[in-house]
């Protein structure tokens, strides 16, 4: 038989189609294996995505694992095992004066309303310790005195400077800590709103996305001509009265550095806190290398955001804050009580008597 050009063994002239069967079967096998491989790949990708989502959920739940009970090494650890077995605790540092002024009482009452059981008040005098113990609150007495360098800075600032010494004890016991000043109103359980993916997660003194989360700013030096503009990043300070610390060597080291400086320098603790977090390593200076997350300014709200912006908005567009810090205003307790009336008692007029700032008409 003479083969036609381009054919082999007369396959093109075979009317039975028998010579086509091997190639057709091979094609079907190739399609089958192709579909199989594609299915395996898609299944792997889907399972990997599910695994990563599950891992992220687990990462957020890591601090919630209950501690395996062991013999406490100290009075504080005994208290923490009882009130914060999931290894997270909110603390406030106070003296008896803040009970008399009412702020600490309001702080405690709002924790009860928000169902936050894992808290400890660090009492720095025996009068407060005895008062809170008699009332059934969680209290830890710390016999500590204000450093000589902080004398004359005012009672609030002097007490605030002590926190960096006190926090070390909690971190050394491997408890994660949410530090709260007592001029804060808690409306929701803050532990339900933390990300837990950075060493420090804290409230900002910023009042919009630029001042809180950062922006690119710069300088203008006309004498430089073509290179007159120089850029830099800017944001307002993190507040040293509301922040969450992961218990690790970096945060413990940061607390030690701040405490050491405040024991020698007559400085505002918030300034030192931000310097130590954000100043860059240079020459012989090595930064503490902590990672930082800024809390959402409408969930963990400072009082400038509330009184200058949020209260002007329709109720329907407002979100329920988690915590509100009356840090921008001197009439702290009066505004705390007004916040409670506004958000808890649903009194739409509760915030109206207060100016936006501290000056009438502001």
C-alpha atoms as one frame of an Amber mdcrd trajectory, in Angstrom:
protein
   0.000   0.000   0.000   1.287   3.422  -0.849   1.137   5.856   2.048  -0.149
   9.337   1.512   2.198  12.178   2.391   2.010  12.996   6.096   0.576   9.592
   7.105   2.083   6.450   8.522   1.255   2.841   7.725  -1.908   3.841   5.863
  -3.643   5.000   9.060  -5.485   7.705   7.193  -7.030   5.122   4.902  -8.267
   2.827   7.709 -12.078   3.115   7.664 -12.434   1.044  10.823 -10.726   3.711
  12.983  -8.767   1.044  14.856  -5.549   2.952  14.456  -7.150   5.987  16.253
  -7.954   4.173  19.482  -4.512   4.258  21.135  -4.146   8.012  20.537  -7.701
   8.709  21.766  -7.113   6.702  24.922  -3.850   8.537  25.504  -5.621  11.881
  25.104  -8.314  10.865  27.584  -5.653   9.806  30.063  -3.876  13.132  29.680
  -7.113  15.030  30.287  -7.906  12.842  33.294  -4.484  13.342  34.842  -4.626
  17.058  34.116  -7.980  17.386  35.889  -6.682  15.265  38.765  -3.555  17.405
  39.219  -5.592  20.616  39.009  -8.027  19.277  41.615  -5.194  18.324  43.945
  -3.618  21.790  43.575  -6.902  23.578  44.201  -7.570  21.359  47.198  -4.123
  22.090  48.589  -4.589  25.860  48.167  -8.027  25.741  49.800  -6.785  23.648
  52.701  -3.780  25.949  53.149  -6.077  28.991  53.306  -8.295  27.268  55.860
  -5.223  26.299  57.862  -3.902  29.890  57.861  -7.298  31.238  58.952  -7.390
  28.668  61.725  -3.854  29.573  62.805  -4.743  33.284  62.946  -7.714  32.442
  65.132  -5.481  30.341  67.363  -2.885  33.123  67.548  -5.541  35.498  68.870
  -6.645  32.879  71.360  -3.174  32.057  72.668  -3.382  34.403  75.667  -6.759
  32.903  76.545  -5.291  29.488  77.374  -5.770  28.760  81.036  -2.676  28.477
  83.158  -1.757  25.088  84.476  -1.928  25.718  88.193   1.321  25.459  90.075
   2.566  26.591  93.427   2.599  30.419  93.322   5.994  32.034  93.660   4.658
  35.238  95.214   1.560  36.903  96.599   0.967  38.560  93.233   1.129  35.268
  91.343  -1.350  33.763  93.783  -3.755  36.634  93.053  -3.247  36.354  89.302
  -3.864  32.626  89.267  -7.167  33.287  90.973  -8.475  36.335  89.086  -6.758
  35.969  85.685  -6.129  32.264  84.965  -6.110  32.947  81.217  -2.875  34.924
  81.637  -4.283  38.355  80.783  -5.057  41.008  83.361  -6.135  44.634  83.427
  -4.455  46.703  86.114  -4.826  50.178  87.543  -2.419  51.790  89.999  -3.939
  54.027  92.639  -3.794  55.523  96.084  -6.680  56.181  98.449  -7.069  59.763
  97.231  -8.596  58.548  93.960 -11.322  56.700  95.894 -12.183  59.881  97.768
 -12.336  61.806  94.497 -14.638  59.148  93.032 -12.723  58.233  89.881 -11.533
  54.834  91.056 -15.046  53.939  92.224 -16.473  54.790  88.802 -13.646  52.865
  87.101 -14.473  49.758  89.160 -18.239  50.058  88.706 -17.854  50.226  84.929
 -15.638  47.136  84.886 -18.430  45.292  86.651 -20.999  46.532  84.115 -18.746
  45.542  81.210 -18.206  42.103  82.779 -14.425  42.325  83.099 -13.487  39.998
  85.973  -9.743  39.727  85.266  -8.540  42.985  86.803  -6.346  43.969  89.728
  -6.040  47.332  91.441  -2.476  47.897  92.597  -2.879  49.817  95.849   0.162
  51.848  96.844  -1.095  52.628 100.331  -2.615  50.438 103.033  -5.735  52.567
 103.362  -6.784  51.802  99.791  -5.810  48.144 100.189  -8.025  47.767 103.260
 -10.923  49.686 101.701 -10.978  47.601  98.492 -10.467  44.334 100.357 -13.467
  45.096 102.576 -15.574  45.810  99.465 -14.548  42.560  97.768 -12.509  44.027
  94.913  -9.362  42.430  93.472  -6.440  44.272  95.033  -2.696  43.834  95.323
  -0.756  45.965  97.773   2.596  47.257  96.560   4.815  48.970  99.112   6.531
  51.432  96.805   7.540  55.059  97.087   7.846  57.838  94.549  11.373  58.412
  93.268  13.054  61.598  94.465  13.356  62.712  90.840   9.532  62.711  90.531
   8.790  64.710  93.662   7.065  67.979  92.893   5.693  66.791  89.543   2.162
  66.464  90.957   0.420  63.500  92.490  -0.962  62.103  89.228   2.332  62.300
  87.335   4.318  60.888  90.258   1.996  57.871  90.545   1.988  57.417  86.782
   5.776  57.181  86.763   5.590  54.222  89.161   3.746  52.032  86.662   6.885
  51.075  84.766   8.424  49.542  87.887   5.204  47.782  88.862   4.555  46.375
  85.391   7.865  44.515  85.482   6.570  42.244  88.230   3.580  41.163  86.118
   5.666  40.599  82.986   8.263  38.576  84.877   5.465  36.252  85.971   4.530
  35.922  82.268   1.161  37.675  82.448   0.068  39.911  79.582  -1.078  43.255
  80.962  -3.611  45.888  79.935  -2.590  49.014  81.853  -5.434  51.470  82.494
  -5.443  54.838  84.197  -8.452  55.357  86.461  -9.844  58.317  84.463 -11.146
  55.773  81.955 -14.702  54.548  81.403 -14.939  50.943  80.198 -18.048  50.231
  78.125 -17.131  46.848  76.609 -14.735  44.105  77.586 -11.470  45.313  76.033
 -10.006  41.810  75.819 -12.581  41.072  73.106 -11.108  43.861  70.958  -7.354
  43.295  71.056  -5.286  42.034  68.117  -2.380  40.642  70.175  -0.006  40.672
  67.201   2.493  43.270  68.476   4.511  43.793  71.637   2.588  46.951  72.522
  -0.990  47.811  71.578  -1.881  51.252  72.836  -4.156  54.249  72.700  -3.054
  57.319  70.790  -3.368  60.974  71.736  -4.130  61.513  68.060  -7.606  62.632
  67.045  -7.790  61.646  63.365  -6.146  59.127  61.048  -3.158  61.398  60.352
  -2.314  62.354  63.919  -2.998  58.870  65.300  -1.801  56.471  62.620   0.853
  58.585  60.922   1.471  60.765  57.896   4.334  61.988  55.747   5.335  65.513
  56.682   8.483  67.491  56.115  10.624  70.600  56.319  11.127  73.411  53.839
  14.604  74.982  53.752  14.566  77.513  50.907  18.324  77.997  51.128  18.789
  74.451  49.774  17.175  75.368  46.447  16.556  72.179  44.440  16.691  70.077
  47.655  14.667  72.484  49.824  12.099  69.860  50.839  12.891  66.990  53.219
  10.274  64.431  54.202   9.644  62.626  57.450   6.950  60.611  59.181   4.823
  62.164  61.915   2.219  61.110  64.470   1.173  62.197  67.940   2.330  60.346
  71.015   1.055  57.033  72.240  -0.738  57.567  75.535   1.017  56.093  78.562
  -2.259  55.604  80.416  -3.811  52.879  78.257  -1.771  50.146  76.612  -1.533
  46.364  76.363   1.803  44.599  76.825   2.677  41.129  75.638   4.867  39.427
  78.233   8.267  38.948  76.589  11.877  40.031  76.918  11.402  43.097  74.716
   8.542  44.601  76.721  10.218  43.743  80.017  13.396  45.418  78.802  11.409
  48.493  77.746   9.789  48.818  81.176  13.219  48.569  82.832  14.672  51.251
  80.577  11.812  53.680  81.222  11.849  53.041  84.979  15.608  53.573  85.107
  15.344  56.929  83.354  12.441  58.131  85.482  14.354  57.232  88.644  17.014
  59.766  87.613  15.262  62.340  85.433  12.526  64.793  86.320  10.612  64.012
  83.150   7.034  63.316  82.121   6.591  59.567  81.938   4.645  59.761  78.668
   7.491  61.592  76.940  10.038  59.031  78.101   7.685  56.176  77.120   7.462
  57.473  73.541  11.138  58.316  73.245  12.132  54.810  74.255   9.627  53.220
  71.855  10.236  55.331  68.759  13.767  56.766  68.843  15.974  54.920  66.344
  19.181  53.048  67.090  22.229  55.180  66.366  25.902  55.179  67.362  26.100
  53.445  70.746  22.359  53.760  71.384  20.341  50.595  70.708  16.539  50.839
  70.601  14.455  48.238  72.458  13.066  46.837  69.166   9.475  46.587  70.388
   6.716  46.384  67.801   3.762  48.743  68.128   0.090  48.726  67.129  -2.107
  51.799  67.585  -5.587  51.087  68.908  -8.576  52.203  66.848  -9.285  55.804
  67.890 -13.062  55.280  67.898 -12.950  52.121  69.994 -10.225  53.149  72.428
 -11.136  56.797  72.434  -9.470  59.826  73.957 -11.656  62.613  75.250 -10.724
  65.067  72.496 -12.146  62.673  69.897 -15.334  62.328  71.936 -15.983  65.954
  72.870 -14.715  67.623  69.685 -16.003  65.168  67.075 -18.056  62.117  68.010
 -20.734  63.802  70.101 -21.539  66.072  67.136 -22.446  63.048  65.026 -25.927
  61.502  64.834 -26.380  58.686  67.335 -27.153  56.265  64.527 -23.685  56.740
  62.997 -21.765  56.333  66.251 -20.119  53.078  67.273 -20.074  51.996  70.888
 -16.564  52.697  72.219 -14.704  50.050  74.193 -12.921  52.459  76.542 -12.943
  56.247  76.805  -9.993  58.014  78.393 -10.645  61.490  79.823  -7.057  62.512
  79.184  -7.571  65.845  77.420  -9.703  67.513  80.105  -9.065  68.502  83.746
 -12.653  67.998  84.995 -12.121  64.278  84.746 -14.671  62.713  87.063 -17.520
  64.988  85.984 -16.919  64.008  82.367 -16.602  60.324  83.295 -20.042  60.448
  84.898 -21.443  62.249  81.848 -19.992  59.535  79.584 -21.760  56.883  81.680
 -25.067  58.762  81.363 -24.612  59.200  77.623 -23.678  55.630  76.729 -25.196
  53.526  79.514 -28.292  55.523  80.467 -28.864  56.694  76.856 -29.157  60.338
  77.892 -28.600  62.206  74.618 -28.038  65.501  76.444 -25.518  64.280  79.024
 -22.454  65.640  77.196 -23.943  69.003  76.228 -22.915  71.011  79.335 -19.219
  70.456  78.577 -17.153  72.500  76.139 -15.116  70.700  73.495 -11.887  71.751
  75.146 -11.289  73.017  78.663 -12.211  76.620  77.822 -15.823  77.883  77.709
 -17.182  78.036  74.185 -14.544  75.745  72.753
